[in-house]
Amino acid sequence: MISIKKYLDSNVRELATDEGEAGSASGGNETMRAALSAYGSALIEMGNSSVEACPGLGEELKDHLAELKAGLGPETGATALSGTEVQVKEALGAWGRQAARHYQGKAREVKDLLLTMARSAESLGVRDQRCASQIESVTTHLKEIVSLEDLTEIRKSIESSAAELKSSIDRMTAEGKAAIEELKTEVSTYQEKLEKAEKIAFRDGLTGLRSRQCVETLMEDRIAARASFCVALIDLNGFKGVNDRYGHLMGDEVLRQFAGELKSACRKTDAIGRWGGDEFILVLEGSLKEAELQIERIRRWVCGNYELRSAAGTVKLHVDAAIGLAEHGAGEQLNGLLARADERMYADKSQAQKEGRATSENGGVKTNPSR
């Protein structure tokens, strides 16, 4: 990671040379604020990316980076910046090692499953070979009976051979059942582990909604099936201000509550996911007209006044969102569909800024009509 301290020092020196002492102080402060803001945003995005890369381990790194970002401010000195840089490097290094061990463990589980299947196949082969030898012995015995002339001896030999054959078949059946049951148990254990890993990968750790990967897969499947659907991208207005003023833990609580309200307001046929940061995505079945009605329902029921509790007390916020809706066209690729929805979402956000709609403090408490 680039050293922010070196970057700031070099910029301050350049400003001092070009504009003089007074200008350099003002320009240096402005540069520091911009650099600190960019640095803080980078820390938050690294945290978000760590959750997507390894959901089981990313939340801890995300929270730690958010704490480091919260400690940065205009008054932060060079020593503090250097200390932050060291902590970031240590946190990323530790997370990288944990993630490597995590995925090594997953690889070992798959390897163990393959070895179990190989051992089972080998066991079946040994059993079949042993049974084949026993049957071959019985066959040889039967051939020898042909040369016998005494009927009594022939009968005794046949009865003996039949008993041996039945014993071999019974043993083969019993061993086969035991081997199959053992294999079923092993496969069931690994299936549960794989299903758990898949669930983690396809769920957002913070909100419990579908992950971006899950929603993308769902949309690709619908495109392949030529199904009619619409996509809505939802972005909270002014959410950065909540993080800056109240901290990222409060911001996370806003996202969780918003996700819960969004899920309650949507239909069972709607797929709801967290796209990243403060962005959400909806995949809506049906025509554009039906989707527009659903979006209006969301604006009325989900956007509004929220009450959040923290250690510092109760905070009341008015939460608004920009929404971009697009209907999938025949032959359209996923990237094109998302680009249209994204463009309309930013147009809605621009209109919200003109009208002064944003996530902000408000004295009301969120109340919704009966669903």
Residue pairs with C-beta under 8 A, 6 or more apart in sequence:
1 85
1 88
1 89
1 92
3 85
4 35
4 36
4 39
4 81
4 85
5 78
5 81
5 82
5 85
7 35
8 28
8 31
8 32
8 35
8 78
8 81
9 78
11 28
11 31
11 35
12 24
12 28
12 31
12 32
15 23
15 24
15 27
15 28
15 31
16 24
16 28
17 24
18 24
19 27
29 74
32 74
33 74
36 72
36 73
36 74
36 76
39 69
39 72
40 69
40 72
43 65
43 66
43 68
43 69
43 88
44 65
44 66
44 69
44 243
44 248
44 277
45 277
46 61
46 65
46 92
47 58
47 61
47 62
47 63
47 64
47 65
47 66
48 62
48 276
48 277
49 58
50 57
50 58
50 61
50 62
50 95
51 58
51 59
51 62
51 204
51 205
51 206
52 58
52 211
52 212
52 213
52 276
53 99
54 99
54 102
54 103
55 200
55 201
55 203
55 204
55 205
55 211
56 102
56 200
57 95
57 98
57 99
57 102
58 95
58 205
59 205
59 206
60 95
61 91
61 92
61 95
63 248
63 249
64 91
65 88
65 91
66 247
66 248
66 249
67 248
68 84
68 87
68 88
68 91
69 248
70 247
70 248
71 80
71 84
72 81
72 84
76 84
106 197
109 190
109 193
110 190
112 190
113 186
113 187
113 190
116 183
116 186
116 187
117 183
117 186
117 187
120 179
120 182
120 183
120 186
123 179
124 176
124 179
127 172
127 175
127 176
127 179
128 172
131 168
131 169
131 171
131 172
134 164
134 168
135 165
135 168
137 164
138 161
138 164
138 165
138 168
141 157
141 160
141 161
141 164
142 157
142 158
142 161
144 157
145 154
145 157
145 158
145 161
148 154
148 157
201 211
201 213
201 214
202 210
202 211
202 213
202 214
203 209
203 210
203 211
203 214
204 210
204 211
204 273
204 274
206 252
206 255
206 256
206 274
207 255
207 256
207 259
207 260
207 274
208 259
209 259
209 262
209 263
209 272
209 273
209 274
209 280
210 218
210 271
210 272
210 273
210 274
211 273
211 274
212 273
212 274
212 275
212 276
212 281
214 273
215 271
215 273
215 275
215 281
215 283
216 334
218 271
218 283
219 229
219 231
219 283
219 334
219 337
220 334
222 229
222 283
222 328
223 328
223 332
223 333
223 334
226 330
227 285
228 285
228 286
228 287
228 328
229 283
229 284
229 285
229 286
229 327
229 328
230 283
230 284
230 286
230 287
230 288
230 291
230 325
230 326
230 327
230 328
231 281
231 282
231 283
231 284
231 325
231 326
231 328
231 337
231 338
231 341
232 281
232 282
232 284
232 291
232 295
232 323
232 324
232 325
232 326
232 341
233 275
233 279
233 280
233 281
233 323
233 324
233 338
233 341
233 342
233 345
234 262
234 279
234 280
234 281
234 282
234 298
234 321
234 322
234 323
234 345
235 278
235 279
235 280
235 321
235 322
235 323
235 345
235 349
236 254
236 255
236 258
236 278
236 279
236 319
236 320
236 321
236 359
237 320
237 321
237 322
237 349
237 352
237 353
237 357
237 358
237 359
238 320
238 358
238 359
238 360
239 251
239 254
239 278
239 359
241 358
241 359
241 360
242 250
242 251
242 254
242 317
242 359
243 250
243 251
246 310
246 315
249 310
250 308
250 310
250 315
251 278
253 308
253 310
254 306
254 308
254 317
254 319
254 359
255 274
255 278
257 306
257 308
258 280
258 302
258 306
258 319
258 321
259 272
259 274
259 280
261 301
261 302
261 366
261 368
262 272
262 280
262 282
262 298
262 302
263 272
264 301
264 371
265 297
265 298
265 301
265 302
265 371
266 272
266 282
266 294
266 298
267 294
269 284
269 285
270 282
270 283
270 284
270 285
270 294
271 282
271 283
272 280
272 281
272 282
273 280
273 281
273 282
273 283
274 280
274 281
275 281
282 294
282 298
284 290
284 291
284 294
287 327
288 325
288 327
291 325
291 327
292 325
295 323
295 325
298 323
299 321
299 323
301 368
301 369
301 371
302 321
303 319
303 320
303 321
304 318
304 319
304 364
304 366
304 367
304 368
305 316
305 317
305 318
305 319
305 362
305 364
305 365
305 366
305 367
306 316
306 317
306 318
306 319
306 366
307 314
307 315
307 316
307 317
307 365
307 366
308 314
308 315
308 316
308 317
309 315
315 361
316 361
316 362
316 363
316 364
316 365
317 359
317 360
317 361
317 362
318 358
318 359
318 360
318 361
318 362
318 364
319 359
320 352
320 357
320 358
320 359
322 345
322 346
322 348
322 349
322 352
323 345
323 348
324 340
324 341
324 342
324 343
324 344
324 345
324 346
324 347
324 348
325 341
325 344
326 337
326 338
326 340
326 341
326 344
328 337
329 337
352 358
